[in-house]
Amino acid sequence: MPVANQRVHHADPLPHRRATRRAAPFAVGLAVLLTAAVGCAPQDDTDAAKSPAGPSAEAAACAKGRLATETAGKLTVGTDKPAYAPWFRDDDPTSGKGFESAVAYAVADRLGYARTDVVWQTVPFNSAVAPGAKKFDFDVNQISISDERRRAVDFSSGYYDVRQAVVALKDSPAAKATTAEGLKGVKLGAQVGTTSLDVVNDVIKPGKAPAVFQKNDFAKTALKNGQVDAIVVDLPTAFYITSAEVTDAKIVGRFEAGGGKAEQFGLVLDKGSRLTGCVSAAVDSLRKDGTLAKLEKKWLSEAVDAPVLK
């Protein structure tokens, strides 16, 4: 889900911290989280019988040497290419810059993996959520958690609460809309297989069939060329598009979460992965101690309030 370079130029220090440097109180807290999370992870009867009880034992089960990763001693992380800002910087997931790059390294750190132990792999968006065995340990690519996708893959706990937004050229008929009803008569576009497209079909319900694109890059090109009146993307992406990529465009507005429940991005894992509980526990610990909030403030600070489309 595209956007380009983020304006913040300071590298995030979190990816460089080694697990051995963390203070004892944090280790205890993570152990407690792991107790609950690992208990929900897939485990055969033999392993369960051999495992000693207690938080320290569960934490040990999620230690670097015990995790059944794709490559022993390494953590393989997938994402699409290009890797867009503000989620990544300069199409380089390895940099630790950009919200999702920083989150991936922070999760790795909580699991005991140094930055040099993280191996990045190019995985197209649709391949990441398709049924079948994966070659990554987890994938990070602005993928919304949904019951439908859970039938094919596992998700970690959510690492980002997101809203969808509408972007239109300033002179487009869509630019004056203040409600979803006001968008019914315009030509809309969104990326295939995304929550953005779901919002078009299920919330806006336009009178014209929406244009569907393989990548948001194609959607942006169509917007600039007047092939569509507006596109739907996640809110941080919308802010970057309008500020840096299509400067004669504006954010028409954003949508509230349906049913009062926020849409969340989650890390994707293989269906039934033995890593799911451990990765979720790492994400939970990052949320609990405020790390996710700090990373969001640093890398997604432009995704502030936008008008609500009702």
C-alpha positions in Angstrom: 0.0 0.0 0.0 2.0 2.8 -1.3 3.4 5.9 -0.1 6.8 7.4 -0.5 9.6 8.9 1.6 8.8 9.9 5.2 10.0 13.3 6.4 11.5 12.2 9.7 15.2 11.7 9.3 16.2 10.2 12.6 16.8 6.5 12.6 14.9 4.6 15.3 17.2 3.3 18.0 15.0 0.4 19.0 16.2 -2.0 16.3 19.8 -1.8 17.7 19.0 -2.8 21.3 20.0 -6.4 22.2 17.7 -8.6 24.2 20.4 -9.1 26.8 20.4 -5.4 27.7 16.8 -5.2 28.8 16.0 -4.7 32.4 14.8 -7.6 34.6 11.3 -6.0 35.2 10.6 -6.0 31.5 11.7 -9.6 31.1 9.3 -10.6 33.9 6.5 -8.7 32.1 7.2 -10.3 28.8 7.3 -13.7 30.5 3.8 -13.2 31.8 2.5 -12.2 28.4 4.2 -15.2 26.8 2.6 -17.5 29.3 -0.8 -16.6 27.9 0.2 -16.3 24.3 2.3 -19.5 24.0 -0.5 -21.4 25.7 -2.6 -20.6 22.6 0.0 -21.5 20.1 -0.1 -24.8 18.2 1.8 -27.5 20.2 1.9 -31.3 19.9 1.2 -33.5 23.0 4.8 -34.7 23.2 6.2 -31.2 23.5 3.5 -30.2 25.9 4.3 -33.1 28.2 8.0 -32.2 28.2 7.5 -28.5 28.9 8.0 -27.3 32.5 5.3 -25.1 33.8 5.6 -21.4 34.7 6.2 -18.0 33.1 10.0 -18.5 32.8 9.5 -21.8 31.0 7.1 -20.2 28.5 9.5 -17.3 28.0 12.2 -19.8 27.3 10.0 -21.4 24.7 10.0 -18.1 22.8 13.8 -17.6 23.1 15.8 -17.3 19.9 17.3 -20.7 20.2 13.9 -22.4 20.7 11.9 -20.8 18.0 11.2 -22.9 14.9 12.1 -20.3 12.3 12.6 -20.8 8.6 16.4 -20.6 9.1 17.9 -21.5 12.4 19.2 -18.4 14.3 17.6 -16.1 11.8 14.2 -14.3 11.6 12.8 -14.1 8.1 10.5 -11.1 7.5 8.5 -10.6 4.4 7.2 -7.4 2.8 6.2 -6.2 -0.7 8.3 -4.3 -3.2 8.4 -1.3 -3.5 8.3 -0.8 0.3 6.6 2.5 0.7 6.9 5.3 3.2 5.8 6.1 5.9 5.9 2.4 6.5 9.4 2.1 5.2 12.1 4.6 4.0 13.7 4.8 0.6 12.3 1.4 -0.5 14.7 -0.2 2.0 13.1 -2.4 4.7 16.5 -3.2 6.2 17.1 0.4 7.4 14.9 0.3 10.5 13.4 3.6 9.3 9.7 3.9 8.7 6.9 2.6 11.0 6.7 -1.0 9.8 10.5 -1.5 9.5 10.9 -0.2 13.1 8.1 -2.4 14.3 9.6 -5.5 12.7 13.0 -4.9 14.3 11.4 -4.1 17.6 9.5 -7.5 17.5 12.7 -9.2 16.5 14.5 -7.6 19.5 11.8 -8.8 21.9 12.3 -12.3 20.6 16.0 -12.1 21.1 17.1 -11.5 17.5 19.8 -8.9 16.8 19.3 -6.6 13.8 21.9 -8.7 11.9 19.8 -11.8 12.5 16.8 -10.4 10.5 16.6 -11.5 6.9 14.1 -9.6 4.6 12.3 -11.3 1.8 10.2 -9.8 -1.0 6.6 -11.1 -0.8 3.7 -9.7 -2.9 0.7 -8.6 -0.9 -1.7 -11.2 -2.3 0.9 -14.0 -1.8 1.3 -13.1 1.8 -2.4 -13.7 2.6 -3.0 -16.6 0.1 -3.4 -20.2 1.4 -0.3 -22.3 1.4 3.1 -22.7 3.2 5.1 -19.5 3.6 8.8 -19.0 3.3 8.8 -16.2 5.9 8.5 -16.2 9.7 6.2 -13.2 9.6 5.1 -10.6 7.0 4.6 -6.9 7.6 2.8 -5.1 4.8 -0.2 -3.0 6.1 -2.4 -6.2 6.1 -5.7 -5.8 7.9 -6.8 -8.6 10.3 -10.0 -10.1 9.1 -12.0 -13.3 9.7 -11.8 -14.2 6.0 -8.0 -13.9 6.0 -7.7 -15.9 9.2 -9.0 -18.9 7.3 -5.8 -18.9 5.2 -3.2 -17.4 7.6 -2.4 -16.6 11.2 -2.2 -13.0 12.5 -0.3 -11.6 15.4 -2.0 -9.1 17.8 -2.7 -5.8 16.0 0.2 -3.4 15.9 -1.6 -0.4 14.3 -5.2 0.9 14.5 -6.1 2.3 11.1 -8.8 4.2 9.3 -9.6 4.3 5.5 -9.6 7.6 3.7 -10.7 9.1 0.3 -8.2 11.0 -1.8 -9.4 13.1 -4.8 -7.9 15.8 -7.0 -8.9 19.2 -5.7 -11.0 20.0 -8.9 -12.7 16.6 -8.9 -16.4 16.3 -8.3 -15.5 13.9 -5.4 -13.5 16.6 -3.6 -16.6 18.3 -2.3 -18.2 15.2 -0.8 -18.9 15.4 3.0 -20.6 12.0 3.3 -20.4 8.5 1.8 -23.6 9.3 0.0 -21.9 12.1 -1.8 -19.4 9.7 -3.3 -22.0 7.3 -4.8 -22.0 9.0 -8.2 -18.3 9.2 -8.8 -15.7 6.8 -10.2 -13.7 5.3 -7.4 -10.6 3.1 -7.3 -8.8 0.9 -4.8 -6.2 -1.8 -4.6 -7.4 -5.4 -5.0 -7.8 -7.6 -2.0 -7.6 -4.7 0.5 -9.9 -3.2 3.2 -9.9 -0.1 1.0 -11.8 -1.9 -1.7 -14.1 -3.4 0.9 -14.9 0.2 2.1 -15.7 1.2 -1.5 -18.0 -1.8 -2.1 -19.6 -2.2 1.4 -19.7 1.4 2.8 -19.8 3.8 -0.1 -21.6 1.4 -2.5 -21.1 3.5 -5.6 -23.4 3.5 -8.6 -20.4 2.9 -10.9 -18.3 -0.3 -10.6 -15.0 0.7 -9.0 -11.7 0.5 -10.7 -9.5 -2.2 -9.1 -5.7 -2.0 -9.2 -2.9 -4.5 -8.4 -0.9 -1.8 -6.6 -1.7 1.6 -5.2 0.9 3.0 -7.6 -1.5 2.2 -10.5 -4.4 3.7 -8.5 -2.4 7.0 -8.0 -1.6 7.1 -11.7 -5.2 6.6 -12.6 -6.1 9.4 -10.2 -3.6 11.8 -11.7 -4.8 10.9 -15.3 -8.4 11.5 -14.5 -9.4 7.8 -15.0 -10.9 7.8 -11.5 -12.4 10.6 -9.5 -11.1 9.4 -6.2 -9.2 6.5 -4.6 -9.5 4.9 -1.2 -6.4 4.1 0.9 -5.4 4.0 4.5 -5.1 7.3 6.3 -1.3 7.5 6.6 -1.0 6.7 2.9 -3.5 9.4 2.1 -1.5 12.0 3.9 1.6 11.1 2.1 0.0 11.0 -1.3 -1.5 14.5 -0.9 1.6 16.0 0.7 4.4 14.5 -1.5 3.1 12.5 -4.5 0.0 14.1 -5.9 0.1 17.6 -4.5 -3.0 18.8 -6.4 -5.0 16.2 -4.5 -6.7 16.5 -1.1 -8.0 14.2 1.6 -11.8 14.3 1.2 -12.3 12.5 4.5 -11.9 9.3 6.5 -14.3 6.6 7.7 -14.9 5.5 11.2 -14.5 1.9 12.1 -17.6 -0.2 11.6 -19.4 -1.3 14.7 -17.1 0.8 16.9 -14.2 -1.7 16.4 -11.0 -0.3 14.9 -9.5 -2.0 11.9 -6.0 -3.2 12.8 -2.9 -4.2 10.9 -1.4 -7.5 12.0 1.8 -9.4 11.3 1.0 -12.4 9.0 2.2 -15.9 9.8 1.7 -19.3 8.2 -1.6 -20.9 9.2 -1.0 -22.9 12.4 2.5 -21.4 12.8 4.2 -22.4 16.1 5.5 -18.8 16.2 2.1 -17.1 16.3 1.9 -17.0 20.1 5.4 -15.7 20.6 5.1 -13.0 17.9 1.8 -11.9 19.4 3.3 -11.7 22.9 6.1 -9.6 21.5 3.6 -7.2 19.9 1.5 -7.1 23.1 4.6 -6.2 25.1 5.5 -3.4 22.7 1.9 -2.0 23.0 1.9 -2.3 26.8 5.1 -0.5 27.4 4.3 2.3 25.0 6.8 1.4 22.3 4.2 1.1 19.5 2.8 4.5 20.5 6.2 6.1 20.3 7.0 4.6 16.9 3.6 5.7 15.6 4.2 9.2 16.8 7.6 9.3 15.2 6.8 7.8 11.8 3.1 8.5 11.3 2.8 11.9 12.9 1.2 13.3 9.8 -1.7 10.9 10.0 -3.7 13.3 12.2 -7.4 13.9 12.3 -9.2 14.2 9.0 -12.9 15.0 8.3 -15.2 12.1 9.0 -17.4 10.9 6.2 -20.7 9.6 7.5 
